[in-house]
Amino acid sequence: MNDPVRILVVDDHPTFRLGMNALLSSIPGFTVVGEAADAPEAVELSRRVPADVVIMDLDLAGTSGIDATHAVLRERPGLRVLVVTMLEDDDSVFAAMRAGARGYLLKSASPADVERAVRAVAAGDVLVASGVAERMLGFVTGARTAATPFPELTEREREVLDLVARGLDNLAVARRLSLSDKTVRNHLSTILAKLRVADRSQAIVRAREAGLGGGP
């Protein structure tokens, strides 16, 4: 008899965790060995719990599921991460793959889709939702001609960073992107946090090293 697939569920919504736990526990050959609500808890459990697959949300309280995926896989490189999220934009898909995820499902997926995805990633395969399969395939096969700098940033955040790296101040960035000054400040604060830099100057250095800031 094959060993059961041991699953760790990471999501900051208790109702979702409860429902996912119930679904997975009802499937023969699956066993839920732990639940986590945030990245630190997920990392700690990954150290202690003999999981095979981590079901990971991307929108976690206090941090992103991308960062959580990086952290978990640093602790346990052999774990297989299956993203189950509401997010289906290109940035999220590519960032999840770059972080090491082996599967990508939307929370609207059917129970049969969840079972199939868990079995696939546990076996070392890649399985994604049909709605994002073309994007994922393009990433896996290298169809993108150039790597996107700072995949942890959203497209809008990269636009802000690019303009900042060109030397524009917040007001000029706001005018260029038709945003409020407050929105630009919020984007910049998020960018500093995601890039783990202390200030605007360090962000500009990182951006220019990555090829941003070269436009007119």
VMD Tcl script that draws the C-alpha trace (Angstrom):
set ca {
  {0.00 0.00 0.00}
  {1.36 3.43 -0.96}
  {2.11 5.93 1.77}
  {-0.45 8.74 2.08}
  {0.30 12.18 0.68}
  {0.94 14.41 3.69}
  {-0.37 17.94 3.22}
  {0.21 21.25 4.99}
  {-2.43 23.94 4.36}
  {-1.31 27.60 4.52}
  {-4.05 30.23 4.35}
  {-4.98 33.12 6.63}
  {-8.73 32.49 6.35}
  {-9.90 29.96 8.97}
  {-13.02 29.10 6.96}
  {-10.97 28.23 3.88}
  {-8.54 26.15 5.93}
  {-11.44 24.30 7.54}
  {-13.06 23.57 4.18}
  {-9.80 22.52 2.53}
  {-8.95 20.30 5.50}
  {-12.35 18.61 5.29}
  {-12.03 18.09 1.53}
  {-8.51 16.69 1.66}
  {-9.26 14.45 4.65}
  {-12.15 12.90 2.73}
  {-9.92 11.79 -0.16}
  {-8.33 8.34 0.15}
  {-4.55 8.55 0.30}
  {-4.47 12.13 1.61}
  {-3.80 13.26 5.16}
  {-3.58 16.82 6.48}
  {-0.63 17.06 8.86}
  {-0.83 20.76 9.72}
  {-2.36 24.17 9.12}
  {-0.72 27.60 9.15}
  {-2.14 31.10 8.93}
  {1.01 33.00 7.96}
  {4.56 32.61 6.69}
  {6.38 32.27 10.06}
  {3.95 29.58 11.17}
  {4.31 27.80 7.83}
  {8.11 27.80 8.10}
  {8.00 26.53 11.67}
  {5.59 23.72 10.76}
  {7.65 22.79 7.72}
  {10.58 22.17 10.07}
  {8.58 19.93 12.41}
  {5.91 18.27 10.28}
  {6.73 15.59 7.68}
  {4.70 17.14 4.86}
  {4.97 16.25 1.17}
  {2.81 19.02 -0.30}
  {2.09 22.56 0.88}
  {-1.15 24.18 -0.28}
  {-0.26 27.89 -0.30}
  {-2.42 30.98 -0.61}
  {-0.70 34.03 -2.12}
  {-2.55 36.67 -0.12}
  {-1.44 36.08 3.46}
  {-1.76 38.52 6.34}
  {1.51 40.31 6.99}
  {3.39 38.88 4.02}
  {2.91 37.36 0.59}
  {2.56 33.72 -0.29}
  {5.49 34.24 -2.65}
  {7.76 35.12 0.27}
  {6.27 32.24 2.27}
  {7.00 29.83 -0.60}
  {10.61 31.01 -0.76}
  {11.00 30.62 3.00}
  {9.40 27.16 3.18}
  {11.48 25.83 0.30}
  {14.67 27.17 1.86}
  {13.86 25.08 4.91}
  {12.65 22.01 3.01}
  {13.77 22.03 -0.64}
  {12.04 18.70 -1.24}
  {8.58 20.05 -0.44}
  {6.15 20.56 -3.31}
  {4.14 23.78 -3.22}
  {0.69 23.97 -4.78}
  {-0.65 27.54 -4.92}
  {-4.41 27.82 -4.39}
  {-5.44 31.45 -4.65}
  {-7.94 34.00 -5.94}
  {-5.19 35.73 -7.94}
  {-4.85 34.91 -11.64}
  {-2.84 37.85 -12.98}
  {0.40 37.28 -14.90}
  {2.59 38.73 -12.16}
  {1.24 36.32 -9.56}
  {1.55 33.29 -11.83}
  {5.14 34.03 -12.87}
  {6.21 35.04 -9.36}
  {4.81 31.80 -7.93}
  {6.72 29.73 -10.47}
  {9.93 31.64 -9.87}
  {9.50 31.02 -6.15}
  {9.36 27.28 -6.81}
  {5.66 26.43 -6.88}
  {4.81 23.23 -8.77}
  {1.12 23.92 -9.23}
  {-1.28 26.83 -9.50}
  {-5.03 26.60 -8.91}
  {-7.74 29.15 -8.35}
  {-9.95 28.89 -5.28}
  {-12.89 28.30 -7.61}
  {-11.35 24.93 -8.58}
  {-13.54 21.85 -8.17}
  {-12.72 19.16 -5.59}
  {-11.67 16.89 -8.45}
  {-9.25 19.55 -9.72}
  {-7.76 19.96 -6.25}
  {-7.27 16.20 -5.89}
  {-5.68 15.93 -9.32}
  {-3.35 18.86 -8.64}
  {-2.22 17.54 -5.25}
  {-1.48 14.11 -6.72}
  {0.37 15.67 -9.64}
  {2.68 17.92 -7.62}
  {3.27 15.16 -5.06}
  {4.50 13.01 -7.95}
  {6.83 15.78 -9.12}
  {4.70 17.00 -12.01}
  {3.42 20.51 -12.74}
  {-0.31 21.17 -12.88}
  {-2.05 24.51 -13.29}
  {-5.58 25.80 -13.71}
  {-6.74 25.84 -17.30}
  {-7.26 29.61 -17.10}
  {-3.58 30.21 -16.40}
  {-2.06 27.23 -18.20}
  {-0.97 29.24 -21.23}
  {0.85 31.77 -19.04}
  {2.52 29.02 -17.03}
  {3.54 27.12 -20.16}
  {5.07 30.26 -21.60}
  {7.13 30.69 -18.45}
  {8.22 27.04 -18.25}
  {9.22 26.82 -21.91}
  {10.98 30.19 -21.89}
  {8.48 31.78 -24.24}
  {9.06 35.06 -22.46}
  {11.98 36.61 -24.25}
  {13.37 38.28 -21.16}
  {13.03 37.68 -17.45}
  {10.85 40.17 -15.64}
  {12.87 42.13 -13.10}
  {11.62 41.93 -9.53}
  {8.81 39.39 -10.06}
  {7.67 40.01 -6.49}
  {6.48 43.47 -7.59}
  {3.19 44.08 -9.38}
  {3.25 45.62 -12.85}
  {2.19 48.98 -11.40}
  {4.92 48.84 -8.74}
  {7.51 48.15 -11.45}
  {6.23 51.16 -13.40}
  {6.62 53.35 -10.31}
  {10.10 51.97 -9.61}
  {11.15 52.49 -13.24}
  {10.12 56.15 -13.13}
  {11.76 56.69 -9.74}
  {14.94 55.15 -11.15}
  {14.80 57.69 -13.98}
  {15.02 60.43 -11.36}
  {11.39 61.51 -11.20}
  {10.03 62.67 -7.85}
  {6.75 61.39 -6.44}
  {4.69 64.22 -7.91}
  {6.14 63.67 -11.38}
  {5.53 59.92 -11.11}
  {1.94 60.61 -10.06}
  {1.37 62.87 -13.06}
  {2.96 60.40 -15.48}
  {0.81 57.50 -14.25}
  {-2.35 59.51 -13.51}
  {-2.19 58.59 -9.83}
  {-2.47 60.58 -6.63}
  {0.67 61.54 -4.75}
  {-0.52 59.44 -1.81}
  {-0.92 56.37 -4.02}
  {2.61 56.78 -5.33}
  {3.94 57.07 -1.77}
  {2.08 53.89 -0.82}
  {3.47 52.05 -3.85}
  {6.98 53.23 -3.01}
  {6.64 52.08 0.59}
  {5.55 48.64 -0.61}
  {8.42 48.52 -3.10}
  {10.99 49.27 -0.38}
  {9.53 46.52 1.80}
  {9.44 43.93 -1.00}
  {12.98 44.72 -2.16}
  {14.16 44.81 1.45}
  {15.95 48.12 1.02}
  {16.12 50.96 3.53}
  {15.36 53.95 1.36}
  {14.65 55.41 -2.07}
  {18.34 55.66 -2.98}
  {18.94 51.97 -2.42}
  {15.82 51.13 -4.44}
  {17.14 53.23 -7.33}
  {20.47 51.41 -7.25}
  {18.72 48.02 -7.30}
  {16.41 49.14 -10.11}
  {19.22 50.40 -12.32}
  {21.23 47.24 -11.73}
  {18.20 45.30 -13.00}
  {17.90 47.44 -16.13}
  {15.11 49.78 -15.05}
  {15.26 53.55 -15.28}
  {16.70 53.70 -18.77}
  {13.72 55.17 -20.58}
  {13.13 58.79 -21.64}
}
mol new
graphics top color blue
foreach p $ca { graphics top sphere $p radius 0.5 }
foreach p [lrange $ca 0 end-1] q [lrange $ca 1 end] { graphics top cylinder $p $q radius 0.2 }
display resetview
